[in-house]
Every structure is written in C-alpha cells, then in structure tokens.
Amino acid sequence: MAILCTSLVLLAVIAILGYIYLTWNNNYWKKRGIKGPKPKLFYGTQPSLITGKRNAIYDYLEHYNKYKANNKFIGIFTNRTPGLLILAPDLAKEIYTTKFRQFQDNFFSDTFDSKVEPLFGLNPFLLKGQEWKDKRAEITPGLTISRIKASYPVMQKVCSQMVDFIKNKNKIEGKGYVFDCKKLTQRFTIQNVSDCIYGIEAGAFDLKNDSELLKQAKNLINGLFESLGIMFIIELVPLLKNIWKVSFIKPEVKKFFTTLMRDAVELRKRNQTDRIDFLNYIMQLKDRKGLSDIELQAHSVTFFLDGFETSSTVLSHSLLCMGRNKVVQHKLRQEIEKHCDEDGTISFEKIMDLTYLDMCVNETLRLFMPGGFLQKVCTEDTELVNSDGTVLNVKKGMGVTLPLYCYHNDEEYYFNPNEYNPERFSPELGGEKKYRDIGAFMPFGDGPRTCLGQRFALTQIKIALCELVRNFDIDVDDKTRKDNLLDPKSFILCLDGGIWCTFKELKN
C-alpha cells in the first residue's frame, strides 16, 4: 500500500510539474501588452496542426480576421513557445526586405542537421547566415534565364508526351475518362525535372508500368511531411533542437537518389555530352570549387524538390480554375493560338510575354499558393511598432509567422477574394506589382531569400498549361468539390478531396 501511495504521489507531482511547464509561458504576451488568442494545453493557438480537423491555415485565418483591424501583429503560441503572427502585409514585406538582416533565417533551420540529413540540411531554404549565402550563391547561376531557355526544348518534348498520354488514356478508357489532376501533373513535373536535372527520362508517361522515380519522389516528400510530428515534439521541448538531430529520409530513398545522381554524372562523362542544363552546371561547380559528392547530391535534390511537388500543385489547381471558368479558358486559348508558330509550337520568348497567361497563373497562385505561411526567426534584436504605437522589443530567437494565404484572400486588397478573376492582375490595373508593393501578393516570398526555383517553376507551369488548354477542352468532374476548402491533412495547400477533370480533345 505504501508503495502504491508513493507511486501515486510521484505521478501527481510529475503531472503538476508537467502542467506548470506546459502553461508557464501562457501569460508571455499579456505581460508585454500584446494581444492575441489564449493558448490551449499542448495545442498552443494552432490546434489544427495537431488535431488535423481542418487545414492549419484556417487557424491563422481566424486570428487574422479577428485582430487585423487594430493590430499589425499579435502574440501566438506554437505549443508552449511564444511567437508573433504578422497581420499587416506591409510589415511582412518589411521583414522580407528592409528588415531582412534581423529576420534572415527560416524557422525550421535548427531542426535539420546537414551532417545527419545532408540532402535536406544543405538546402538553402534551411541554411543560416553565411552558409546560406554561400550555398545560394553556388546554386543561383545554375538557374539563370539562359539556362532555363536552354532547357525549354526538353519541356516542349515532355509536354508532347503528356498530351499523347492523355489522348492514349482516353482511347483506352473511353471518352470522358476522369483524370486525377494531381497525379497527372506529378507525372509531368517528375518527367520534366528528371530530364532537366539528371538528363534522364523518368518513364512517368508509361501506360503500363509505374515510374520508380515518381514513386521514390513521393517517398522523399512524404518523409519530409511525416517529420512534422517530430518537429512538434521538438517545439514542445525546444532544448531538444540542440541534442536531437533526426534523419527524415528513409535509407532506401536516400540510397536511390544518391545512386541516381552518381549514375547521371558517370553517364554524362562517359558520353561526353555538353548539354547546357543544371547537371552540367553543378558538375562544373564541383570541379571549380571542389564540392563533395554529398554536396552535389544535395544541390540536385534541392532543385528536384523545388520543381516537382509545388509545381505540380500549382499546375493541378490551374486546371481546376480553367475547368471551372470556361470563359477564362476560352480567352486563354485564343491568346495561346494567336502566338503559336506555324508548326503549332510556342517559343520561349513568346510564352514569357503572354499577358493573360501571367494573369491566370498569378490568380491561381493567389487562391492556391502551395505554402500558405512562412515562419522566420529573429536573428538580431530589433523593434516592431504596432498599430497603436506600442513598441515591441523582439529578441533574437523569436519566431515570426507570415500568413501569406491570409493576405492573398483579404477583401481589403482583393474584391470578392473567393472568386477566380485573372482580370484583377491586368496591366491596366497595375498588374501583380500593385499587390507586391503592398505585400499582399508574395507566392514565392520576397527579398534576398525569395524562392530560388521561381523562374524554372513558372516556366514549366506555363508551357504545360498552354499545351493542355490548346489541345483539350478541360471540364471539372462532379466528384470535385465546388468550394475552395483545403485538405486538412496536407501541409501543402490543396483542394480537399482532390481535383478531377476530363480532357476532350480539340481539333486543331
């Protein structure tokens, strides 16, 4: 009995100490005169990150709508860790640009260790300080307009393969076959990116066999998202950041991509192919700067990730918007046909100048940008001034969240924000620059850490959308939901339930 009583007392003490630990910071923002939602035990102020009952961006949207009228920022909690939610787009833009020195690192940088997880850890998105500058400087010249233009014929070839795949699928399955647009666009991006990076074909449009590269690419992405549970534990006990360095990639996936890169390099050397692409660039970089094999592989995976998942997400939602808005689809088709060459192709220069295409893609990015929020870390003590003039001393190490989705869907900046309306980005109304200047449109971020793969991603999205709209009448199937509700389980923002479309061949 005595042992039982002692055990119960011990458990009670542990429970009390645990409760005190978890709630110790609950008054952090109240003490500093900063408004914000009251945190909940374990959940903090973003319960959906844990419960998965709705997409986590809706928690931020709820706080945004409640407090934005009188606050430029509010206090929030990730689990028990205090942070700031930036409600004013102009302040978010300032954090990206003029205050970049004070907020130059991204939030999850300490979670990944480049020694334990080099394929992710050496990604410029996660690197900090001088190391970030060095690695970004290494990669940037490999993604110039001239190199993207050199890869354009590859993109055209892959687009033709996608068009033929859809036609053949319709013949086999019968007219009216319903395509899962995410799977279709993943086939396109994996085929395109693998050819542009590794100089190999992924076999993604094989009607009989599944692509091994596509399978492993999904495993790579899933490994990253599955790590969110570990990140939650680490945020619950921040000290773990310094002692718990976990590998998020399964050994077999890591082996696949390291072998793929090694084989691609050996094949390129053996054939003495002088192809102007990303592989060519990083091979030259390795020789010039003495990069290790793992650094070479990390650079290729960085580019691979940037070009695969997020691009397929934007492209699939572009198809959704085309299918839902036939007038827009018809107008875009007219613009495309007007600029096609005699052989039916469209040049790199012309596709970069298609104004209405730009407007359509920008409007898709506004409604369905893949990353709904970005979290930064204060890297140098600074001050932020709230709407009422209150000055907050932000200490080094404080997390800051920029809820980009909220800015993109705010009726203060966009009339009828839930409506797909490319005309809002027309040059006559100021185009995207009007919204960028006030911080209300930042799908790729802003400032020195803007997305490295932005130009490549936009190019492959645009040419793929052009070819699909030019060759097919796109309809959204009834199994696709009618509203824009986001998938509660997905970290990348995408329509709940998937996007399902039919592609009726047009007579050119």
C-alpha positions in Angstrom: 0.0 0.0 0.0 2.8 2.4 0.9 4.5 1.7 -2.5 1.2 2.4 -4.2 0.7 5.7 -2.3 4.2 6.8 -3.1 3.7 6.0 -6.8 0.5 8.0 -6.9 2.1 10.9 -5.2 5.1 10.8 -7.6 2.7 10.6 -10.6 0.8 13.6 -9.2 3.9 15.6 -8.7 5.1 14.8 -12.3 1.7 15.8 -13.6 1.7 19.1 -11.7 5.2 19.9 -12.8 4.3 18.9 -16.4 1.3 21.2 -16.3 3.3 24.1 -14.9 5.9 23.6 -17.6 3.3 23.5 -20.4 1.5 26.6 -19.1 4.4 28.6 -17.8 4.5 30.9 -20.8 0.8 31.4 -21.2 0.9 35.0 -20.0 4.0 35.8 -22.0 2.2 38.2 -24.4 -0.2 39.5 -21.8 2.7 40.7 -19.7 4.1 42.6 -22.7 0.8 44.2 -23.6 0.4 42.3 -26.9 -3.0 41.0 -27.8 -3.6 37.5 -29.2 -5.6 34.3 -28.7 -5.4 32.4 -25.5 -3.2 29.2 -25.9 -4.6 25.8 -25.2 -2.7 23.0 -23.4 -0.5 21.1 -25.9 -2.0 22.9 -28.9 -1.0 26.5 -28.3 -3.0 28.7 -30.6 -2.9 26.5 -33.7 -4.8 23.3 -32.6 -5.4 22.2 -36.2 -1.6 21.5 -36.5 -2.2 18.6 -34.1 -5.9 17.6 -34.5 -6.0 17.7 -38.3 -9.7 18.6 -38.2 -9.1 21.4 -40.6 -6.2 22.8 -42.5 -3.8 24.6 -40.2 -4.0 27.8 -42.3 -7.6 28.3 -41.1 -6.4 28.8 -37.5 -4.2 31.6 -38.7 -7.0 33.0 -40.9 -9.3 33.0 -37.8 -6.8 35.0 -35.8 -6.1 37.3 -38.7 -9.7 38.2 -39.3 -10.3 38.8 -35.5 -7.3 41.0 -34.8 -6.2 42.6 -38.1 -8.3 45.8 -37.8 -6.4 47.1 -34.8 -3.1 45.3 -34.8 -0.1 44.9 -37.1 0.9 41.8 -35.2 -0.3 39.7 -32.3 1.2 37.1 -30.0 0.6 33.4 -30.7 2.0 30.1 -29.4 3.4 27.1 -31.1 2.6 24.5 -28.4 4.1 26.5 -25.4 6.6 28.6 -27.4 5.6 32.2 -27.9 5.8 33.8 -31.4 4.4 36.6 -33.4 1.8 36.5 -36.2 2.2 39.3 -38.6 -1.2 40.7 -39.7 -0.1 43.7 -41.8 1.2 42.8 -45.3 3.3 45.9 -45.4 5.1 44.8 -42.2 5.6 41.3 -43.7 7.2 42.8 -46.8 9.4 44.9 -44.5 10.5 41.7 -42.7 11.3 40.1 -46.1 13.3 43.1 -47.3 14.3 46.2 -45.3 14.5 44.2 -42.0 16.0 41.1 -43.7 19.1 41.3 -41.6 17.0 41.0 -38.4 14.9 38.1 -39.8 17.2 36.3 -42.3 16.8 32.7 -41.1 13.8 30.4 -41.6 12.1 28.8 -38.6 13.0 25.1 -39.1 16.7 25.7 -39.8 17.7 24.2 -36.4 15.6 21.1 -36.8 17.7 19.7 -39.7 21.4 19.0 -39.3 23.4 19.0 -42.5 25.7 16.3 -41.1 22.8 14.0 -40.2 20.5 14.8 -43.1 22.6 16.4 -45.8 20.1 16.0 -48.6 17.7 18.3 -46.8 20.1 20.0 -44.4 22.1 21.6 -47.2 19.0 23.0 -48.9 19.4 26.9 -49.0 15.9 27.2 -47.6 17.1 25.7 -44.3 20.7 27.0 -44.1 21.5 30.0 -41.9 23.8 33.1 -42.1 26.9 32.9 -44.1 26.4 29.2 -45.0 23.1 30.2 -46.6 24.7 33.0 -48.6 27.5 30.7 -49.9 25.2 27.8 -50.9 22.7 30.1 -52.6 25.4 31.9 -54.5 26.6 28.4 -55.7 23.1 27.4 -57.0 21.8 30.7 -58.4 23.9 30.8 -61.6 22.6 27.4 -62.5 19.0 28.8 -62.6 19.5 31.8 -64.9 17.1 32.6 -67.7 19.6 31.5 -70.3 19.9 28.0 -68.7 16.1 27.7 -68.4 15.8 28.7 -72.0 18.3 26.0 -72.9 16.0 23.5 -71.1 12.9 24.8 -72.9 13.1 22.2 -75.7 13.1 19.5 -73.1 9.9 21.0 -71.6 8.3 21.0 -75.0 9.1 17.4 -75.5 7.7 16.4 -72.1 4.5 18.4 -72.9 4.1 16.4 -76.1 4.5 13.2 -74.1 1.8 14.4 -71.6 -0.6 15.3 -74.4 -0.1 11.9 -76.0 -0.6 10.2 -72.7 -4.0 11.9 -72.2 -5.1 11.0 -75.7 -4.0 7.4 -75.4 -5.6 7.1 -72.0 -8.9 8.4 -73.4 -8.7 5.9 -76.2 -8.1 3.0 -73.8 -10.5 4.0 -71.1 -13.1 5.7 -73.4 -14.1 9.3 -73.9 -14.9 11.1 -70.7 -12.2 9.3 -68.7 -11.7 11.3 -65.4 -8.1 12.1 -64.6 -6.8 12.7 -61.1 -5.1 16.1 -61.9 -2.6 15.9 -59.1 -1.3 12.5 -60.3 -1.3 13.8 -63.9 0.7 16.9 -63.2 3.1 15.0 -61.0 3.8 12.8 -64.0 4.6 15.9 -65.9 6.9 17.6 -63.3 8.8 14.4 -62.5 9.4 13.7 -66.2 10.4 17.3 -66.8 12.6 17.8 -63.7 14.4 14.5 -64.0 15.3 15.3 -67.7 16.4 18.8 -66.8 18.4 17.8 -63.8 19.7 14.3 -64.4 19.4 14.2 -68.2 17.2 11.0 -67.9 13.6 10.1 -68.6 11.6 9.1 -65.6 9.1 6.9 -67.6 6.3 8.8 -66.0 4.0 8.6 -69.0 4.3 4.8 -69.5 0.8 3.5 -69.7 1.7 0.0 -68.4 4.4 0.5 -65.8 4.7 2.8 -62.8 7.7 5.2 -62.7 10.2 4.2 -60.0 11.5 7.7 -59.9 8.0 9.1 -59.3 7.5 6.5 -56.5 10.7 7.5 -54.8 10.0 11.2 -55.2 6.7 10.8 -53.4 8.6 8.9 -50.6 11.0 11.7 -50.4 8.2 14.3 -50.0 6.3 12.1 -47.6 9.4 11.7 -45.4 9.6 15.4 -45.1 5.9 15.8 -44.1 6.0 12.9 -41.7 8.7 14.7 -39.8 6.1 17.2 -38.7 5.3 15.0 -35.7 8.9 15.0 -34.6 9.0 18.8 -35.1 6.0 19.1 -32.8 7.8 17.3 -30.0 10.9 19.4 -30.5 8.9 22.6 -30.3 7.3 21.3 -27.1 10.8 20.9 -25.6 13.0 23.5 -27.5 16.2 22.2 -25.9 15.8 19.1 -28.0 16.8 21.2 -31.0 20.4 21.1 -29.9 20.6 17.4 -29.0 18.0 15.5 -31.1 19.1 15.5 -34.8 16.9 13.1 -36.7 17.1 11.8 -40.2 13.8 12.2 -42.0 14.7 10.3 -45.2 14.5 6.5 -45.2 17.8 4.8 -46.1 16.4 3.2 -49.2 15.2 6.6 -50.5 18.5 8.3 -49.7 20.3 5.5 -51.5 18.1 5.8 -54.6 18.8 9.5 -55.1 22.5 9.3 -54.3 22.8 6.4 -56.8 20.7 8.3 -59.4 23.0 11.3 -59.2 26.2 9.2 -59.4 24.9 7.3 -62.4 23.8 10.5 -64.1 27.2 12.1 -63.7 29.0 8.9 -64.9 26.7 8.7 -67.9 27.3 12.3 -68.8 31.1 11.9 -68.5 31.1 8.7 -70.5 29.1 10.1 -73.3 30.9 13.5 -73.1 27.6 15.2 -73.5 27.9 19.0 -73.5 24.3 19.8 -72.6 23.5 23.2 -71.0 21.4 22.1 -68.1 21.5 22.0 -64.3 23.6 18.8 -64.2 26.2 20.4 -66.5 26.4 23.4 -64.2 26.8 21.6 -60.9 29.4 19.2 -62.5 31.4 22.3 -63.4 30.8 23.8 -60.0 32.1 20.6 -58.4 35.3 20.8 -60.4 35.7 24.5 -59.8 35.0 24.6 -56.1 35.9 21.0 -55.1 32.4 20.2 -53.9 31.9 16.8 -52.3 29.6 14.1 -53.8 27.1 14.7 -51.0 27.0 18.5 -51.7 26.5 17.7 -55.4 23.6 15.4 -54.5 22.1 17.9 -52.1 22.1 20.6 -54.8 20.3 18.3 -57.2 17.7 17.3 -54.6 17.1 21.0 -53.8 16.3 21.7 -57.4 14.3 18.5 -57.6 12.1 19.3 -54.7 11.5 22.9 -55.9 10.5 21.7 -59.4 8.4 18.6 -58.5 5.8 18.9 -55.8 5.0 22.6 -55.6 4.9 23.0 -59.4 2.5 20.0 -59.8 0.3 21.5 -57.1 0.1 24.9 -58.9 -0.5 23.3 -62.3 -3.3 21.0 -61.0 -5.1 23.9 -59.4 -4.6 25.9 -62.6 -6.5 23.1 -64.4 -9.2 23.3 -61.7 -9.6 27.0 -62.3 -9.7 26.5 -66.1 -12.3 23.8 -65.8 -14.5 25.9 -63.5 -14.2 29.1 -65.6 -14.9 28.3 -69.3 -14.8 31.9 -70.4 -11.3 32.3 -68.9 -10.2 29.0 -70.6 -11.5 30.2 -74.0 -9.8 33.5 -73.7 -6.5 31.9 -72.7 -6.8 29.5 -75.6 -7.3 32.4 -78.0 -4.2 34.2 -76.7 -2.1 30.9 -77.0 -3.3 30.2 -80.6 -2.6 33.8 -81.6 1.1 33.4 -80.6 1.8 29.9 -81.8 4.2 29.3 -84.7 3.2 27.7 -87.9 4.1 24.2 -86.6 1.8 24.7 -83.6 4.6 25.3 -81.0 5.1 28.4 -79.0 8.6 29.8 -78.4 10.2 30.5 -75.1 10.2 34.3 -75.8 6.5 34.3 -76.7 5.4 32.3 -73.7 7.2 34.7 -71.4 5.2 37.6 -73.0 1.7 36.1 -72.8 -0.1 38.6 -70.6 -3.3 36.8 -70.0 -1.4 33.6 -69.2 0.5 35.5 -66.5 -2.7 36.8 -65.1 -4.3 33.3 -64.9 -1.2 31.8 -63.2 -1.0 34.7 -60.7 -4.7 34.3 -59.8 -4.2 30.6 -59.2 -1.2 31.3 -57.0 -3.3 33.9 -55.1 -6.0 31.4 -54.3 -3.9 28.2 -54.0 -0.3 29.1 -53.3 1.4 25.8 -52.1 2.9 27.3 -48.9 0.2 29.2 -47.0 2.5 30.6 -44.4 6.2 31.1 -43.8 8.0 31.2 -40.4 11.0 33.3 -39.9 13.4 33.6 -36.9 14.6 36.9 -35.4 18.4 36.8 -35.9 19.2 40.2 -34.3 17.3 42.1 -31.6 15.0 44.6 -33.2 11.8 46.6 -32.6 8.4 46.3 -34.2 5.8 49.1 -33.9 2.1 48.1 -33.6 -0.9 49.9 -34.9 -1.5 51.8 -31.6 2.2 52.9 -31.4 3.2 50.2 -29.0 6.9 49.3 -29.5 7.8 45.6 -29.0 11.4 44.7 -28.4 11.8 41.4 -30.4 14.6 39.3 -29.0 16.9 37.1 -31.1 15.4 33.6 -31.5 11.8 34.7 -31.5 9.7 33.0 -34.2 7.6 35.2 -36.6 4.9 33.8 -38.8 3.8 35.4 -42.1 0.3 34.1 -43.0 0.6 34.7 -46.8 -2.7 32.9 -47.6 -4.5 35.4 -45.4 -3.1 38.4 -47.3 -4.0 36.7 -50.6 -7.6 36.2 -49.6 -8.3 39.5 -47.8 -11.2 41.5 -49.3 -9.4 44.7 -48.2 -7.0 44.0 -51.1 -9.0 41.8 -53.4 -12.6 42.4 -54.3 -14.6 39.1 -54.0 -11.5 37.3 -52.9 -13.0 33.8 -53.2 -13.7 34.4 -56.9 -11.2 33.3 -59.6 -10.7 36.5 -61.5 -7.5 36.9 -63.5 -8.5 40.4 -64.6 -7.5 41.7 -61.2 -3.9 41.2 -62.3 -4.3 43.1 -65.6 -1.5 45.6 -66.5 -4.2 48.3 -66.8 -5.0 47.9 -63.1 -1.3 47.8 -62.1 -0.7 44.0 -62.5 0.9 41.9 -59.8 3.3 44.8 -59.0 0.5 46.7 -57.4 -0.1 43.9 -54.9 3.6 43.0 -54.4 4.4 46.6 -53.5 2.0 46.5 -50.5 2.9 42.9 -49.5 -0.5 41.4 -50.5 0.9 39.1 -53.1 4.0 37.1 -52.3 3.6 33.5 -53.5 7.4 33.0 -53.8 8.3 35.2 -50.8 10.3 38.4 -51.3 13.7 39.9 -50.7 17.0 38.1 -50.7 15.5 34.7 -49.8 12.9 34.6 -52.5 12.3 31.2 -54.0 15.4 30.1 -56.0 13.4 27.9 -58.4 10.7 30.5 -59.1 11.6 31.1 -62.8 12.0 27.5 -63.6 8.8 26.6 -61.8 6.8 29.3 -63.6 8.2 28.3 -67.0 7.2 24.7 -66.7 3.8 25.6 -65.3 3.1 28.0 -68.1 4.2 25.7 -71.0 2.3 22.8 -69.6 -0.9 24.9 -69.1 -0.6 26.3 -72.6 -0.3 22.8 -74.2 -3.2 21.4 -72.2 -5.5 24.4 -72.9 -4.5 24.4 -76.6 -5.2 20.7 -77.1 -8.1 20.0 -74.8 -11.4 21.3 -73.5 -11.0 20.9 -69.8 -14.0 20.1 -67.6 -14.2 19.6 -63.9 -15.8 16.4 -62.9 -18.7 16.3 -60.4 -16.6 14.4 -57.9 -14.5 17.6 -57.4 -15.9 19.8 -54.6 -17.4 23.1 -55.7 -15.9 25.3 -53.0 -12.2 26.0 -52.2 -12.0 24.1 -48.9 -8.4 23.0 -48.3 -7.3 19.5 -47.4 -7.0 19.3 -43.6 -4.2 16.7 -43.7 -1.9 18.3 -46.3 0.9 20.7 -45.3 1.0 22.0 -48.9 -2.3 23.8 -49.6 -4.5 21.9 -52.0 -8.2 21.3 -52.5 -9.8 18.8 -50.2 -10.9 15.6 -52.0 -8.6 16.1 -55.0 -9.1 17.7 -58.4 -10.8 15.5 -61.1 -11.1 16.6 -64.7 -11.9 15.3 -68.1 -9.9 16.3 -71.2 -11.8 16.5 -74.5 -9.5 16.6 -77.5 -9.9 19.7 -79.7 -9.5 19.7 -83.4 -6.5 22.0 -84.2 
